[in-house]
Amino acid sequence: MSRWLQIGDISHWGFFGAYDAGRRVGGAVVAHRTPAVRMLEGRTDLGVLWDIRVAPSHRGQGIGSRLLQAAAQFAWDQGCTWLKVETQNTNPAACRFYAKHGFTLGGIRERAYPEFPGEIQLLWYLWAPGRRS
């Protein structure tokens, strides 16, 4: 948790965990209403899926889908119209996962990572149900 506190006020963030027999096997974090997070673009109607991960031993069991569902519901409950997530062209599994769950590729940024010249930033967006114009 102390790592998150370095960002600043995280009182508008949602933290989710997945457990198997009391052992943490996955988690997700959603950022919202945090000016220090540039991915939020200064908007109050946008949530960012800051992190989502599942232990390799527990992948393929729907845990990631349930974590994503909880994260999205948190964003909608906060009044967000969009949920945004970043991945890279070097992570096709993540791209397939977000596309499978209704995210649309909305941004492509080449040279977003100067230290990794072969990686391209991909920004995925999910509309809140019933809020799309």
Accessible surface in RSA format (square Angstrom, percent):
REM  Atomic radii and reference values for relative SASA: ProtOr
REM  Chains: A
REM  Algorithm: Lee & Richards
REM  Probe-radius: 1.40
REM  Slices: 20
REM RES _ NUM      All-atoms   Total-Side   Main-Chain    Non-polar    All polar
REM                ABS   REL    ABS   REL    ABS   REL    ABS   REL    ABS   REL
RES MET A   1   135.56  70.2  93.87  62.1  41.69  99.3  93.38  79.4  42.18  55.9
RES SER A   2    84.68  71.6  78.64 105.0   6.04  13.9  44.87  95.5  39.81  55.8
RES ARG A   3   149.45  62.7 145.35  74.1   4.10   9.8  68.24  93.3  81.21  49.2
RES TRP A   4    28.38  11.4  28.38  13.7   0.00   0.0   9.92   5.3  18.46  29.9
RES LEU A   5   102.86  57.3  88.64  63.4  14.22  35.7  88.85  62.4  14.01  37.7
RES GLN A   6   154.99  86.7 115.85  84.7  39.15  93.2  46.88  99.8 108.12  82.0
RES ILE A   7    46.72  26.6  31.29  23.3  15.43  37.2  37.93  27.3   8.79  23.9
RES GLY A   8    35.36  43.6   0.00   N/A  35.36  43.6  31.85  87.4   3.52   7.9
RES ASP A   9    84.19  59.0  67.74  67.4  16.45  38.9  39.77  93.6  44.42  44.3
RES ILE A  10    20.93  11.9  15.83  11.8   5.11  12.3  15.83  11.4   5.11  13.9
RES SER A  11    87.71  74.1  48.08  64.2  39.63  91.3  52.15 111.0  35.57  49.8
RES HIS A  12    69.13  37.8  65.92  45.8   3.21   8.2  38.63  39.8  30.50  35.5
RES TRP A  13    15.45   6.2   0.00   0.0  15.45  36.3   0.00   0.0  15.45  25.1
RES GLY A  14     5.09   6.3   0.00   N/A   5.09   6.3   5.09  14.0   0.00   0.0
RES PHE A  15    75.71  37.9  47.60  29.5  28.11  73.1  47.94  29.1  27.77  79.5
RES PHE A  16    47.20  23.6  41.36  25.6   5.84  15.2  46.53  28.2   0.67   1.9
RES GLY A  17    34.89  43.0   0.00   N/A  34.89  43.0   1.38   3.8  33.51  75.0
RES ALA A  18    17.47  16.1  11.81  18.2   5.66  12.9  17.47  24.6   0.00   0.0
RES TYR A  19   133.72  62.4  99.26  56.5  34.45  89.7  72.02  54.1  61.70  76.1
RES ASP A  20    67.93  47.6  62.76  62.5   5.16  12.2  12.24  28.8  55.69  55.5
RES ALA A  21   110.07 101.2  55.41  85.5  54.67 124.4  77.03 108.5  33.05  87.5
RES GLY A  22    72.16  89.0   0.00   N/A  72.16  89.0  36.95 101.4  35.21  78.9
RES ARG A  23   137.40  57.7 132.51  67.5   4.90  11.7  68.88  94.1  68.53  41.5
RES ARG A  24   133.16  55.9 112.15  57.2  21.01  50.0  46.31  63.3  86.84  52.6
RES VAL A  25     4.13   2.7   1.03   0.9   3.10   7.5   4.10   3.6   0.03   0.1
RES GLY A  26     7.14   8.8   0.00   N/A   7.14   8.8   5.87  16.1   1.26   2.8
RES GLY A  27     8.01   9.9   0.00   N/A   8.01   9.9   6.48  17.8   1.53   3.4
RES ALA A  28     1.37   1.3   0.00   0.0   1.37   3.1   0.57   0.8   0.80   2.1
RES VAL A  29    10.96   7.2  10.96   9.9   0.00   0.0  10.96   9.5   0.00   0.0
RES VAL A  30     0.00   0.0   0.00   0.0   0.00   0.0   0.00   0.0   0.00   0.0
RES ALA A  31     0.00   0.0   0.00   0.0   0.00   0.0   0.00   0.0   0.00   0.0
RES HIS A  32     1.09   0.6   1.09   0.8   0.00   0.0   0.54   0.6   0.55   0.6
RES ARG A  33   110.89  46.6  97.74  49.8  13.14  31.3  24.94  34.1  85.95  52.1
RES THR A  34     4.35   3.1   1.73   1.7   2.63   6.3   2.25   3.0   2.11   3.2
RES PRO A  35   130.00  94.7 100.23  91.4  29.77 108.2 108.16  89.3  21.85 135.8
RES ALA A  36    69.22  63.6  34.35  53.0  34.87  79.3  46.75  65.8  22.47  59.5
RES VAL A  37     5.51   3.6   1.34   1.2   4.17  10.0   4.24   3.7   1.27   3.4
RES ARG A  38   220.67  92.7 201.84 102.9  18.82  44.8  83.75 114.5 136.91  83.0
RES MET A  39    38.47  19.9  34.78  23.0   3.69   8.8  27.39  23.3  11.08  14.7
RES LEU A  40     2.93   1.6   2.93   2.1   0.00   0.0   2.93   2.1   0.00   0.0
RES GLU A  41    85.94  49.3  52.17  39.5  33.77  80.4  40.82  79.0  45.12  36.8
RES GLY A  42    73.86  91.1   0.00   N/A  73.86  91.1  37.61 103.2  36.25  81.2
RES ARG A  43    80.88  34.0  71.79  36.6   9.09  21.6  38.88  53.1  42.00  25.5
RES THR A  44    76.27  54.2  70.31  71.3   5.95  14.2  39.90  53.6  36.36  55.0
RES ASP A  45    46.97  32.9  46.01  45.8   0.96   2.3  23.09  54.3  23.88  23.8
RES LEU A  46     0.00   0.0   0.00   0.0   0.00   0.0   0.00   0.0   0.00   0.0
RES GLY A  47     0.00   0.0   0.00   N/A   0.00   0.0   0.00   0.0   0.00   0.0
RES VAL A  48     2.89   1.9   2.89   2.6   0.00   0.0   2.89   2.5   0.00   0.0
RES LEU A  49     4.50   2.5   0.12   0.1   4.38  11.0   0.12   0.1   4.38  11.8
RES TRP A  50    93.23  37.4  66.87  32.4  26.36  61.9  56.29  30.0  36.94  59.9
RES ASP A  51    29.39  20.6  25.11  25.0   4.28  10.1   9.44  22.2  19.95  19.9
RES ILE A  52    33.14  18.9  14.83  11.0  18.31  44.1  14.83  10.7  18.31  49.7
RES ARG A  53   154.21  64.7 146.61  74.7   7.60  18.1  67.68  92.5  86.54  52.4
RES VAL A  54    14.72   9.7  10.40   9.4   4.32  10.4  11.60  10.1   3.13   8.5
RES ALA A  55    28.49  26.2  18.92  29.2   9.57  21.8  25.69  36.2   2.80   7.4
RES PRO A  56   105.86  77.1  88.25  80.5  17.60  64.0  89.24  73.7  16.62 103.3
RES SER A  57    80.54  68.1  45.93  61.3  34.61  79.7  56.88 121.1  23.66  33.1
RES HIS A  58    18.90  10.3  18.75  13.0   0.15   0.4  13.99  14.4   4.90   5.7
RES ARG A  59   147.17  61.8 126.03  64.2  21.13  50.3  51.77  70.7  95.40  57.8
RES GLY A  60    87.40 107.8   0.00   N/A  87.40 107.8  42.42 116.4  44.98 100.7
RES GLN A  61   102.56  57.4  78.04  57.0  24.53  58.4  39.61  84.3  62.96  47.7
RES GLY A  62    30.65  37.8   0.00   N/A  30.65  37.8  24.22  66.5   6.43  14.4
RES ILE A  63    17.02   9.7  15.42  11.5   1.60   3.9  15.63  11.3   1.39   3.8
RES GLY A  64    12.66  15.6   0.00   N/A  12.66  15.6   7.97  21.9   4.69  10.5
RES SER A  65    33.21  28.1  29.22  39.0   3.99   9.2  21.48  45.7  11.74  16.4
RES ARG A  66   140.50  59.0 135.28  69.0   5.22  12.4  66.91  91.4  73.60  44.6
RES LEU A  67     9.20   5.1   7.75   5.5   1.45   3.6   8.58   6.0   0.62   1.7
RES LEU A  68     5.25   2.9   5.25   3.8   0.00   0.0   5.25   3.7   0.00   0.0
RES GLN A  69   128.72  72.0 121.34  88.7   7.38  17.6  40.86  87.0  87.87  66.6
RES ALA A  70    37.54  34.5  28.18  43.5   9.36  21.3  35.39  49.8   2.15   5.7
RES ALA A  71     0.00   0.0   0.00   0.0   0.00   0.0   0.00   0.0   0.00   0.0
RES ALA A  72     8.43   7.8   8.43  13.0   0.00   0.0   8.43  11.9   0.00   0.0
RES GLN A  73    92.85  51.9  92.04  67.3   0.81   1.9  37.65  80.2  55.20  41.9
RES PHE A  74    37.99  19.0  34.62  21.4   3.37   8.8  37.64  22.8   0.35   1.0
RES ALA A  75     0.00   0.0   0.00   0.0   0.00   0.0   0.00   0.0   0.00   0.0
RES TRP A  76    23.24   9.3  21.21  10.3   2.03   4.8  13.37   7.1   9.87  16.0
RES ASP A  77   100.89  70.7  65.34  65.0  35.56  84.1  25.41  59.8  75.49  75.3
RES GLN A  78    65.89  36.8  49.23  36.0  16.66  39.7   5.61  11.9  60.28  45.7
RES GLY A  79    43.95  54.2   0.00   N/A  43.95  54.2  27.54  75.6  16.41  36.7
RES CYS A  80     0.00   0.0   0.00   0.0   0.00   0.0   0.00   0.0   0.00   0.0
RES THR A  81    28.79  20.5  28.79  29.2   0.00   0.0  11.67  15.7  17.12  25.9
RES TRP A  82    55.74  22.4  55.74  27.0   0.00   0.0  46.90  25.0   8.84  14.3
RES LEU A  83     0.00   0.0   0.00   0.0   0.00   0.0   0.00   0.0   0.00   0.0
RES LYS A  84     7.17   3.5   7.17   4.4   0.00   0.0   0.00   0.0   7.17   7.6
RES VAL A  85     5.38   3.5   5.38   4.9   0.00   0.0   5.38   4.7   0.00   0.0
RES GLU A  86    56.68  32.5  38.10  28.8  18.59  44.3   7.47  14.5  49.21  40.2
RES THR A  87     6.12   4.4   4.68   4.7   1.44   3.4   3.90   5.2   2.22   3.3
RES GLN A  88    41.07  23.0  41.07  30.0   0.00   0.0   2.01   4.3  39.06  29.6
RES ASN A  89    61.61  42.5  41.07  39.7  20.54  49.5  18.82  45.3  42.78  41.4
RES THR A  90    81.73  58.1  50.23  50.9  31.51  75.1  49.94  67.1  31.79  48.1
RES ASN A  91    61.71  42.6  59.39  57.4   2.32   5.6  10.93  26.3  50.78  49.1
RES PRO A  92    74.80  54.5  72.45  66.0   2.35   8.6  74.48  61.5   0.32   2.0
RES ALA A  93    60.35  55.5  54.10  83.5   6.26  14.2  55.48  78.1   4.87  12.9
RES ALA A  94    18.73  17.2  12.76  19.7   5.97  13.6  18.38  25.9   0.35   0.9
RES CYS A  95    19.58  14.8  19.54  21.8   0.04   0.1  15.09  38.2   4.49   4.8
RES ARG A  96   154.85  65.0 147.68  75.3   7.17  17.1  78.01 106.6  76.84  46.6
RES PHE A  97    48.02  24.0  43.60  27.0   4.41  11.5  47.54  28.8   0.48   1.4
RES TYR A  98    11.17   5.2  11.17   6.4   0.00   0.0   0.57   0.4  10.60  13.1
RES ALA A  99    52.94  48.7  37.03  57.1  15.91  36.2  37.44  52.7  15.49  41.0
RES LYS A 100   158.34  77.2 119.87  73.5  38.47  91.6  86.15  77.5  72.19  76.9
RES HIS A 101    49.53  27.1  30.61  21.3  18.92  48.4  33.91  34.9  15.62  18.2
RES GLY A 102    47.89  59.1   0.00   N/A  47.89  59.1  32.76  89.9  15.13  33.9
RES PHE A 103     9.53   4.8   0.00   0.0   9.53  24.8   0.00   0.0   9.53  27.3
RES THR A 104    88.16  62.7  84.47  85.6   3.69   8.8  62.67  84.2  25.49  38.5
RES LEU A 105    70.06  39.0  48.01  34.3  22.04  55.4  48.01  33.7  22.04  59.3
RES GLY A 106    54.38  67.1   0.00   N/A  54.38  67.1  22.42  61.5  31.96  71.6
RES GLY A 107    18.51  22.8   0.00   N/A  18.51  22.8  17.51  48.1   0.99   2.2
RES ILE A 108   107.11  61.0  77.56  57.8  29.55  71.2  77.56  55.9  29.55  80.2
RES ARG A 109   127.40  53.5 123.47  62.9   3.94   9.4  42.03  57.4  85.37  51.7
RES GLU A 110   105.49  60.6  87.04  65.8  18.45  43.9  17.73  34.3  87.76  71.7
RES ARG A 111   186.31  78.2 167.52  85.4  18.79  44.7  71.08  97.1 115.23  69.8
RES ALA A 112    20.68  19.0   0.84   1.3  19.84  45.1   1.76   2.5  18.91  50.1
RES TYR A 113    34.92  16.3  34.05  19.4   0.88   2.3  34.77  26.1   0.15   0.2
RES PRO A 114   114.46  83.4  86.52  78.9  27.94 101.6  96.44  79.6  18.02 112.0
RES GLU A 115   118.49  68.0  88.08  66.6  30.41  72.4  58.71 113.6  59.78  48.8
RES PHE A 116   108.75  54.4 105.60  65.4   3.15   8.2 108.52  65.8   0.23   0.7
RES PRO A 117   115.02  83.8  91.90  83.8  23.12  84.1  94.56  78.1  20.46 127.2
RES GLY A 118    58.85  72.6   0.00   N/A  58.85  72.6  42.11 115.6  16.74  37.5
RES GLU A 119    43.18  24.8  42.91  32.5   0.27   0.6   5.51  10.7  37.66  30.8
RES ILE A 120    48.78  27.8  48.78  36.3   0.00   0.0  48.78  35.1   0.00   0.0
RES GLN A 121    11.85   6.6  11.85   8.7   0.00   0.0   0.00   0.0  11.85   9.0
RES LEU A 122    19.35  10.8  19.35  13.8   0.00   0.0  19.35  13.6   0.00   0.0
RES LEU A 123    18.77  10.5  18.77  13.4   0.00   0.0  18.77  13.2   0.00   0.0
RES TRP A 124    21.34   8.6  21.34  10.3   0.00   0.0  21.34  11.4   0.00   0.0
RES TYR A 125    36.65  17.1  35.20  20.0   1.46   3.8  21.01  15.8  15.65  19.3
RES LEU A 126    29.88  16.6  29.79  21.3   0.09   0.2  29.88  21.0   0.00   0.0
RES TRP A 127    66.06  26.5  56.94  27.6   9.12  21.4  51.19  27.3  14.87  24.1
RES ALA A 128     1.55   1.4   0.40   0.6   1.15   2.6   0.40   0.6   1.15   3.0
RES PRO A 129    99.35  72.4  74.37  67.8  24.98  90.8  85.80  70.8  13.55  84.2
RES GLY A 130    88.94 109.7   0.00   N/A  88.94 109.7  44.61 122.4  44.33  99.3
RES ARG A 131   104.56  43.9  82.73  42.2  21.83  52.0  36.04  49.3  68.52  41.5
RES ARG A 132   164.13  68.9 137.69  70.2  26.44  62.9  36.75  50.2 127.38  77.2
RES SER A 133   141.09 119.2  76.49 102.1  64.60 148.8  85.02 181.0  56.07  78.5
END  Absolute sums over single chains surface
CHAIN  1 A     7855.7       5858.9       1996.8       4310.9       3544.8
END  Absolute sums over all chains
TOTAL          7855.7       5858.9       1996.8       4310.9       3544.8
